[in-house]
C-alpha cells in the first residue's frame, strides 16, 4: 500500500483510517446479511467453485477439463487531501477536512453492495436479485409493506427456505417503513415485532427491498484485501491516497431471497 512513502504523520493517518472505518460500518449493507470469508490478502486471486468444465478434446481414451474458479474483482477510488489539513492533526486539531475520505468510502461501499444485490456481469458476479427465481412482490403504497412482506415470506417458505429472515431496504423503502402509518403506529415496529425476525438493514443499492434468509449457506462474500487505504503520490499542497478492496460474491441458493418492488 506504500503508506510509509506518504508525507502523513501517524496521527493524521489514524484519523483517516478511523473516518473511513466509521463510514464503512454505517454504509456496507450486504456484509451484514451474507456469509463472509476472509480477508485473505492481496495474493488471494480466485475462489474454487469445485466445478469442472469439460473440454472437447479428441485425444483417445483421455478426457480433459478446466477447474472452474471465480476470480476476485479489484476496486479502487482516489482520495485527495490537503497537506495543511493533515498537518493540523499533529498540532491537536480535531476537525480536519476528511470529506473526501467519506465520499470514497461511500462510493466503494455502494459498489460492493450493488455487486451483491444487483450483480456485476463484467466482474463475473451474479447478484441476489437477478438470480432469484421468485417473481417480485409489488408494493403499491407505503401501507402495503406489511402485506407484501407476508407474501414474500410465503414464497420463501413454499420454496423450503427457512429463516430467520432479514429485510434489506432501499432509500424509499427505508423512509416509508420508518414513517408512521395511518393509525399512528410505526410500520417498522409492526414489521419487527410480527413479520421479520432478522435485522432491517439500510441498503441504498437496492431498488425497493429484499426479503432474504440469513440462515447461512445461501450467499457468500469472499474478500482478498479488505477495505484499505494506500498512498499514490503527493505534491506541495496535497496528497493523493486511495481506498481499495478485492472481492467476489457467489449465490449458492438463488431461491433464498425475494424482491419487493416499490
C-alpha distance (Angstrom), angle and dihedral (degrees) to the residues before:
residue distance angle dihedral
X1 . . .
X2 3.85 . .
X3 3.80 91.6 .
X4 3.81 92.2 147.5
X5 3.81 89.0 64.8
X6 3.79 93.2 57.8
X7 3.83 117.6 101.9
X8 3.79 89.8 -130.5
X9 3.80 124.8 121.8
X10 3.83 118.2 -127.2
X11 3.80 91.5 -111.2
X12 3.80 91.1 56.9
X13 3.80 93.7 46.2
X14 3.80 89.3 50.6
X15 3.82 89.9 53.5
X16 3.81 91.3 48.3
X17 3.80 93.2 49.3
X18 3.80 92.1 46.4
X19 3.81 93.0 51.1
X20 3.81 93.1 48.0
X21 3.82 91.1 48.1
X22 3.81 91.5 49.4
X23 3.81 93.0 53.0
X24 3.81 94.0 43.6
X25 3.80 92.6 51.4
X26 3.79 88.6 52.4
X27 3.81 99.8 43.9
X28 3.82 107.0 33.3
X29 3.80 104.8 96.4
X30 3.80 107.4 163.9
X31 3.81 94.1 59.4
X32 3.79 89.6 60.7
X33 3.80 91.7 58.9
X34 3.82 109.7 33.6
X35 3.80 135.1 59.0
X36 3.81 111.9 -85.5
X37 3.82 123.7 -147.5
X38 3.79 121.6 -174.0
X39 2.90 152.8 -42.7
X40 3.81 91.5 -130.2
X41 3.83 99.5 166.9
X42 3.80 135.2 -115.7
X43 3.81 95.2 -58.0
X44 3.79 92.1 62.6
X45 3.79 102.8 97.9
X46 3.81 109.7 165.5
X47 3.80 146.2 10.1
X48 3.79 119.8 -120.0
X49 3.81 107.8 -127.2
X50 3.80 94.1 -171.1
X51 3.80 91.4 -125.8
X52 3.80 130.1 120.5
X53 3.80 127.5 -146.7
X54 3.79 108.7 -148.5
X55 3.80 117.5 -139.0
X56 3.76 126.4 -140.2
X57 3.78 97.7 -120.4
X58 3.79 124.4 159.7
X59 3.79 97.8 -152.7
X60 3.84 105.5 131.7
X61 3.81 115.1 -106.8
X62 3.83 92.0 -5.5
X63 3.79 125.9 108.5
X64 3.78 121.5 -166.4
X65 3.77 134.9 -163.7
X66 3.78 141.4 170.7
X67 3.78 119.9 -128.2
X68 3.80 109.7 -116.8
X69 3.80 115.2 -127.7
X70 3.78 134.0 170.7
X71 3.82 111.3 -131.6
X72 3.78 120.1 -141.5
X73 3.78 120.3 -111.0
X74 3.83 118.0 -131.3
X75 3.79 118.4 -148.5
X76 3.79 128.3 -176.0
X77 3.79 137.8 172.7
X78 3.84 129.9 -176.2
X79 3.80 126.6 -113.8
X80 3.81 116.5 -161.1
X81 3.81 116.1 -165.5
X82 3.81 132.9 177.6
X83 3.79 114.7 -110.6
X84 3.80 91.9 -140.8
X85 3.81 91.1 57.0
X86 3.78 91.9 49.9
X87 3.80 93.4 48.1
X88 3.80 90.3 51.4
X89 3.81 90.2 65.6
X90 3.82 90.6 65.8
X91 3.82 88.2 53.5
X92 3.79 90.5 57.4
X93 3.81 101.5 -92.8
X94 3.80 111.6 151.9
X95 3.83 97.6 -173.2
X96 3.83 107.7 63.3
X97 3.81 116.4 160.6
X98 3.80 102.2 -102.1
X99 3.79 96.0 154.7
X100 3.81 91.0 121.5
X101 3.80 89.0 56.5
X102 3.80 88.8 54.3
X103 3.82 92.3 48.9
X104 3.80 92.5 49.1
X105 3.80 92.7 49.0
X106 3.80 91.9 48.4
X107 3.80 90.9 48.4
X108 3.80 95.7 51.7
X109 3.81 92.1 42.8
X110 3.79 88.8 54.7
X111 3.81 91.6 49.6
X112 3.80 92.7 51.3
X113 3.81 93.5 45.3
X114 3.80 93.0 45.9
X115 3.80 89.7 53.2
X116 3.81 90.7 49.7
X117 3.79 97.2 47.3
X118 3.83 103.7 25.9
X119 3.80 102.3 23.4
X120 3.80 130.0 -128.1
X121 3.83 110.4 -124.1
X122 3.82 94.2 -172.2
X123 3.80 88.1 59.5
X124 3.82 93.4 44.4
X125 3.81 91.1 -111.7
X126 3.80 121.8 140.2
X127 3.79 112.5 -159.9
X128 3.78 132.6 -138.3
X129 3.81 95.3 -110.6
X130 3.85 101.4 47.3
X131 3.83 91.5 43.5
X132 3.81 95.0 51.9
X133 3.84 111.5 106.9
X134 3.81 91.8 -156.2
X135 3.79 122.1 102.1
X136 3.82 110.4 -115.6
X137 3.80 116.1 -99.5
X138 3.85 110.1 -125.1
X139 3.80 120.1 -130.9
X140 3.81 109.0 -162.6
X141 3.82 99.8 177.4
X142 3.82 136.3 9.9
X143 3.80 89.8 -103.3
X144 3.81 89.8 60.1
X145 3.81 94.3 68.0
X146 3.85 97.3 93.8
X147 3.82 92.8 48.3
X148 3.82 91.6 46.0
X149 3.81 91.2 50.7
X150 3.81 90.4 51.7
X151 3.82 89.4 51.5
X152 3.81 91.4 48.9
X153 3.82 91.4 49.5
X154 3.79 89.7 52.4
X155 3.80 89.9 53.1
X156 3.81 91.2 52.7
X157 3.79 93.6 46.3
X158 3.82 92.2 47.5
X159 3.82 87.1 54.0
X160 3.81 90.6 52.9
X161 3.81 94.1 -108.9
X162 3.79 111.4 147.0
X163 3.79 126.5 -154.7
X164 2.88 167.4 -114.7
X165 3.78 90.2 136.0
X166 3.81 127.2 -156.2
X167 3.78 130.8 -165.7
X168 3.81 121.9 -136.0
X169 3.80 107.3 -159.9
X170 3.79 128.2 -157.8
X171 3.79 119.6 -145.7
X172 3.82 97.7 -87.5
X173 3.79 93.7 41.6
X174 3.81 91.8 48.3
X175 3.82 92.5 51.2
X176 3.81 93.6 46.5
X177 3.79 95.3 47.3
X178 3.80 92.1 48.5
X179 3.80 91.7 50.4
X180 3.80 123.4 88.1
X181 3.79 120.4 -92.5
X182 3.80 125.5 -128.4
X183 3.81 91.5 -89.6
X184 3.81 91.4 50.5
X185 3.80 94.8 -110.3
X186 3.83 110.5 123.5
X187 3.79 113.8 -112.0
X188 3.79 91.0 -140.2
X189 3.82 93.4 60.4
X190 3.79 91.6 47.4
X191 3.80 91.2 50.6
X192 3.81 94.7 45.3
X193 3.79 94.8 46.7
X194 3.79 100.5 43.8
X195 3.81 112.7 12.2
X196 3.82 115.0 31.4
X197 3.80 122.0 43.0
X198 3.82 94.5 -174.8
X199 3.81 132.0 60.7
X200 3.79 127.6 -62.7
X201 3.81 104.4 -133.2
X202 3.81 129.0 -164.8
X203 3.82 105.3 -125.8
X204 3.83 112.9 171.0
X205 3.83 91.4 -178.2
X206 3.81 89.2 68.8
X207 3.80 120.7 86.5
X208 3.79 100.7 -146.3
X209 3.80 115.3 -17.3
X210 3.80 139.6 -58.6
X211 3.79 123.9 -141.4
X212 3.79 106.8 -157.7
X213 3.76 141.4 166.9
X214 3.79 116.9 -109.7
X215 3.81 94.6 -171.7
X216 3.81 88.4 117.3
X217 3.78 133.7 -113.3
X218 3.81 96.5 66.2
X219 3.82 103.0 88.0
X220 3.79 129.9 25.2
X221 3.79 129.5 -164.4
X222 3.81 112.2 -168.1
X223 3.80 118.1 -165.9
X224 3.80 125.8 -165.8
X225 3.79 103.9 177.0
X226 3.77 109.1 14.7
X227 3.79 121.4 -140.9
X228 3.83 104.6 -54.7
X229 3.78 138.3 164.3
X230 3.80 119.9 -129.4
X231 3.80 137.6 176.9
X232 3.82 124.3 -104.7
X233 3.84 108.7 169.7
X234 3.80 143.7 -53.9
X235 3.78 142.6 -147.0
X236 3.79 132.8 -167.8
X237 3.79 95.8 -70.9
X238 3.80 108.1 26.2
X239 3.78 146.3 29.2
X240 3.79 124.8 -143.2
X241 3.77 115.1 -147.0
X242 3.79 127.4 167.5
X243 3.78 138.1 -145.3
X244 3.79 114.5 -138.7
X245 3.79 143.8 171.9
X246 3.81 140.9 170.5
X247 3.81 121.2 -145.8
X248 3.76 148.2 135.7
X249 3.78 133.8 -157.4
X250 3.79 132.6 -144.7
X251 3.80 131.4 -163.5
X252 3.81 105.7 -146.9
X253 3.81 97.8 171.3
X254 3.82 111.8 27.3
X255 3.82 93.5 -172.7
X256 3.81 93.8 63.2
X257 3.84 95.4 90.2
X258 3.80 139.1 50.5
X259 3.81 126.5 -161.8
X260 3.81 117.6 -132.4
X261 3.79 105.4 -154.8
X262 3.80 118.5 -151.6
